[in-house]
Amino acid sequence: MILKRIITGVSVAVIVAVIIWLGDPWLTIAACIISALAAFEFYRIVKCEHIQPLTYPGIFFSILFVLNSHISHPYSQAFLLALIILVLLIWVLFKQDKDNAFINVAWTITGIFYTGFLLSFYISMRNFTNGMGWLFLVLTCTALCDVAAYAFGSWLGKHPLAVSVSPHKTIEGSIAGLIASILFAVLLGIFFKLPVSYLQMVITGVVIAVFAQIGDLVESLLKRNMKAKDTGYILPGHGGILDRIDSHLLVAPVAYFLVLLLTKQG
């Protein structure tokens, strides 16, 4: 299992690095595929007797949020939000099974925002000045925070971090993830010559680590609520797409606005 995790992790890292370097349209295409798969996994694990999310409309709108990141019109997002509400409400009105209609709409909207909307911030970040460097930094710090937390938590972890949500996560692992994120935020900030101070690089590393670990816990809570071990099996040793990107989902919008604040981009 460890060997599978390493091989899969390295392979995914290389592919992601190449896609970030190439930029669009490859980055947007990859984000659309990831958001679609993540949305599908989300709807699959929440589906039960009392919850029947509108899977295919949800996937479609998740992809639209990613594509919408390229539209600069000030009302484009408001239009998309209105379109989502209208389409989903009309959709359930004409469905034969009308039980729990509004619960199903609520879960569908949750899936759209949890996947496509949050991931879309990475596409917007790539379009910043020094966008490639910032995206490399954020993705790398998030991934290595996850790796360090898992490795050191498995090796030295003794004190549970959030036993009611994820009993295997430890405080020692969390601290290791924080240190890894800070270290690589500084190193990559220097490497890409990002226009921020050392203190701001450290702050960036701290913020990424905190929200990466919160994102991981949020997905653990989702799986715990839905009694699911993994969201899928597409990535050997890692589970599903949603299992792999859970840390990124909360980091993406937070990092976007943090970079916006630090660099004062228009």
C-alpha positions as CSV (number, residue, x, y, z in Angstrom):
1,M,0.0,0.0,0.0
2,I,2.8,2.4,0.8
3,L,4.5,1.7,-2.5
4,K,1.3,2.3,-4.3
5,R,0.8,5.6,-2.5
6,I,4.3,6.7,-3.4
7,I,4.1,5.7,-7.1
8,T,0.7,7.3,-7.5
9,G,1.7,10.4,-5.6
10,V,4.8,11.0,-7.7
11,S,3.0,10.3,-11.0
12,V,0.2,12.7,-10.1
13,A,2.8,15.4,-9.0
14,V,4.7,15.2,-12.3
15,I,1.5,15.4,-14.3
16,V,0.2,18.4,-12.3
17,A,3.6,20.2,-12.5
18,V,3.6,19.8,-16.3
19,I,0.0,21.0,-16.6
20,I,0.7,24.1,-14.4
21,W,3.8,24.9,-16.5
22,L,1.8,24.6,-19.8
23,G,-1.1,26.7,-18.4
24,D,-4.3,27.1,-20.4
25,P,-6.1,25.4,-22.0
26,W,-4.6,22.3,-20.4
27,L,-5.0,23.6,-16.8
28,T,-8.7,24.4,-17.3
29,I,-9.3,21.1,-19.1
30,A,-7.7,19.2,-16.2
31,A,-9.6,21.2,-13.6
32,C,-12.9,20.5,-15.4
33,I,-12.1,16.7,-15.4
34,I,-11.1,16.8,-11.8
35,S,-14.2,18.8,-10.7
36,A,-16.5,16.4,-12.7
37,L,-15.0,13.3,-11.1
38,A,-15.0,14.9,-7.6
39,A,-18.6,15.9,-8.0
40,F,-19.5,12.4,-9.2
41,E,-17.8,10.9,-6.1
42,F,-19.5,13.4,-3.8
43,Y,-22.9,12.5,-5.1
44,R,-22.2,8.8,-5.1
45,I,-21.3,8.7,-1.4
46,V,-24.1,11.0,-0.2
47,K,-26.8,9.1,-2.1
48,C,-29.0,7.0,0.1
49,E,-32.6,6.3,0.7
50,H,-33.5,9.8,1.8
51,I,-30.9,11.7,-0.3
52,Q,-31.1,11.5,-4.1
53,P,-28.9,14.4,-5.5
54,L,-29.3,15.5,-9.1
55,T,-25.9,14.0,-10.1
56,Y,-25.6,15.0,-13.7
57,P,-26.9,18.6,-13.4
58,G,-24.6,18.9,-10.4
59,I,-21.6,17.7,-12.4
60,F,-22.5,20.0,-15.3
61,F,-22.7,23.1,-13.1
62,S,-19.5,22.1,-11.3
63,I,-17.7,22.2,-14.6
64,L,-19.4,25.5,-15.5
65,F,-17.9,27.1,-12.3
66,V,-14.4,26.2,-13.5
67,L,-15.1,27.6,-16.9
68,N,-16.7,30.7,-15.4
69,S,-13.3,31.7,-13.9
70,H,-12.3,32.9,-17.3
71,I,-15.2,35.2,-17.7
72,S,-14.4,38.7,-16.4
73,H,-17.9,40.1,-16.6
74,P,-19.0,41.3,-13.1
75,Y,-22.4,39.6,-13.3
76,S,-21.2,36.3,-14.7
77,Q,-21.1,34.5,-11.3
78,A,-24.5,36.0,-10.2
79,F,-26.0,34.8,-13.5
80,L,-24.5,31.3,-13.0
81,L,-25.9,31.2,-9.4
82,A,-29.4,32.2,-10.6
83,L,-29.2,29.6,-13.4
84,I,-28.3,26.8,-11.0
85,I,-31.2,27.6,-8.6
86,L,-33.7,27.9,-11.5
87,V,-32.6,24.8,-13.3
88,L,-32.5,22.6,-10.2
89,L,-35.9,23.8,-8.9
90,I,-37.6,23.3,-12.3
91,W,-35.8,19.9,-12.6
92,V,-37.3,18.5,-9.3
93,L,-40.7,19.9,-10.2
94,F,-40.8,17.6,-13.2
95,K,-39.2,14.6,-11.6
96,Q,-41.6,11.7,-11.0
97,D,-40.3,11.1,-7.5
98,K,-40.9,14.3,-5.6
99,D,-40.1,13.1,-2.0
100,N,-37.4,15.1,-0.3
101,A,-37.1,17.4,-3.3
102,F,-35.6,20.3,-1.5
103,I,-33.2,18.1,0.4
104,N,-32.0,16.7,-2.9
105,V,-31.6,20.3,-4.3
106,A,-29.6,21.3,-1.2
107,W,-27.2,18.4,-1.5
108,T,-26.8,19.0,-5.2
109,I,-25.9,22.7,-4.6
110,T,-23.5,21.6,-1.8
111,G,-21.7,19.3,-4.3
112,I,-21.4,22.1,-6.9
113,F,-19.9,24.5,-4.5
114,Y,-17.7,22.0,-2.7
115,T,-16.1,20.9,-6.0
116,G,-16.3,23.1,-9.0
117,F,-16.7,26.5,-7.2
118,L,-13.8,26.0,-4.8
119,L,-11.5,24.5,-7.4
120,S,-12.2,27.4,-9.8
121,F,-10.0,29.7,-7.6
122,Y,-6.9,27.8,-8.7
123,I,-7.7,28.7,-12.3
124,S,-8.1,32.3,-11.3
125,M,-4.9,32.3,-9.4
126,R,-2.9,31.0,-12.4
127,N,-4.0,34.2,-14.3
128,F,-2.3,36.4,-11.7
129,T,1.0,38.1,-12.3
130,N,3.5,35.4,-11.3
131,G,0.5,33.1,-11.4
132,M,2.5,30.0,-12.3
133,G,4.8,30.5,-9.3
134,W,2.0,31.1,-6.9
135,L,0.1,28.1,-8.0
136,F,3.2,25.9,-7.7
137,L,3.7,27.2,-4.2
138,V,0.2,26.7,-3.0
139,L,-0.3,23.3,-4.5
140,T,3.2,22.1,-3.3
141,C,2.7,23.4,0.2
142,T,-0.7,21.8,0.4
143,A,0.4,18.5,-0.9
144,L,3.6,18.3,1.3
145,C,1.6,19.4,4.3
146,D,-0.6,16.3,3.7
147,V,2.4,14.1,3.1
148,A,4.3,15.3,6.2
149,A,1.3,15.0,8.4
150,Y,0.6,11.4,7.3
151,A,4.3,10.3,7.5
152,F,5.2,11.8,10.8
153,G,1.7,11.1,12.3
154,S,2.1,7.4,11.4
155,W,5.7,7.4,12.7
156,L,5.6,9.5,15.9
157,G,2.0,10.4,16.4
158,K,0.6,9.7,19.9
159,H,-1.8,12.5,20.6
160,P,-5.1,12.5,18.6
161,L,-5.9,15.7,16.7
162,A,-9.7,15.3,16.2
163,V,-10.7,11.9,17.4
164,S,-14.4,12.5,16.8
165,V,-13.8,13.2,13.1
166,S,-10.7,11.3,12.1
167,P,-9.1,9.1,14.9
168,H,-5.9,8.5,13.0
169,K,-4.8,12.1,12.7
170,T,-2.4,13.3,15.3
171,I,-1.1,16.6,16.8
172,E,2.4,15.5,15.9
173,G,1.5,15.0,12.3
174,S,-0.3,18.3,12.2
175,I,2.8,20.1,13.5
176,A,5.0,18.3,10.9
177,G,2.6,19.4,8.1
178,L,2.7,23.0,9.4
179,I,6.6,23.0,9.3
180,A,6.7,21.4,5.9
181,S,4.3,24.0,4.5
182,I,6.2,26.9,6.0
183,L,9.6,25.6,4.8
184,F,8.4,25.1,1.2
185,A,6.5,28.4,1.1
186,V,9.8,30.2,1.8
187,L,11.9,28.0,-0.6
188,L,9.4,28.3,-3.5
189,G,8.8,32.0,-2.8
190,I,12.6,32.5,-3.2
191,F,12.8,30.2,-6.2
192,F,10.0,31.9,-8.2
193,K,11.1,35.3,-7.0
194,L,7.6,36.2,-5.7
195,P,7.2,39.8,-4.6
196,V,6.7,39.1,-0.9
197,S,8.8,39.3,2.2
198,Y,10.1,36.3,4.2
199,L,7.5,37.0,6.9
200,Q,4.8,37.0,4.3
201,M,6.1,33.7,2.9
202,V,5.9,32.2,6.4
203,I,2.4,33.5,6.9
204,T,1.4,32.0,3.6
205,G,2.8,28.7,4.7
206,V,0.9,28.8,8.0
207,V,-2.4,29.7,6.3
208,I,-2.0,27.0,3.7
209,A,-1.2,24.4,6.4
210,V,-4.1,25.3,8.6
211,F,-6.7,25.3,5.8
212,A,-5.3,22.2,4.2
213,Q,-5.7,20.3,7.4
214,I,-9.2,21.7,8.0
215,G,-10.1,20.7,4.5
216,D,-8.9,17.1,5.2
217,L,-11.0,17.0,8.4
218,V,-14.1,18.3,6.6
219,E,-13.9,15.5,4.1
220,S,-13.3,13.0,6.9
221,L,-16.4,14.3,8.6
222,L,-18.4,13.9,5.3
223,K,-17.2,10.3,4.9
224,R,-17.9,9.6,8.6
225,N,-21.5,11.0,8.2
226,M,-22.1,8.9,5.1
227,K,-20.3,5.8,6.5
228,A,-17.9,5.7,3.6
229,K,-14.2,4.6,3.9
230,D,-13.1,6.3,0.6
231,T,-14.8,8.4,-2.0
232,G,-13.6,6.1,-4.8
233,Y,-10.8,3.9,-6.1
234,I,-9.5,5.7,-9.1
235,L,-6.1,6.5,-7.5
236,P,-4.3,3.3,-6.3
237,G,-3.3,3.7,-2.6
238,H,-5.1,7.0,-2.3
239,G,-8.7,6.3,-2.9
240,G,-10.8,8.6,-5.0
241,I,-10.2,12.1,-6.6
242,L,-12.1,13.7,-3.7
243,D,-9.8,11.9,-1.2
244,R,-6.8,13.4,-3.0
245,I,-8.0,17.0,-3.4
246,D,-9.8,17.4,0.0
247,S,-7.0,19.5,1.4
248,H,-7.0,21.7,-1.7
249,L,-10.7,22.5,-1.6
250,L,-10.5,24.9,1.3
251,V,-7.0,26.1,0.5
252,A,-7.9,27.3,-3.0
253,P,-10.2,30.2,-2.1
254,V,-8.2,31.2,1.0
255,A,-4.9,31.2,-0.9
256,Y,-6.5,33.1,-3.8
257,F,-7.6,36.0,-1.5
258,L,-4.4,35.9,0.5
259,V,-2.3,36.3,-2.6
260,L,-4.6,39.0,-3.8
261,L,-4.1,40.8,-0.5
262,L,-0.3,40.4,-0.4
263,T,0.4,41.4,-4.0
264,K,-2.4,43.9,-4.4
265,Q,-3.3,42.6,-7.9
266,G,-6.1,44.4,-9.7
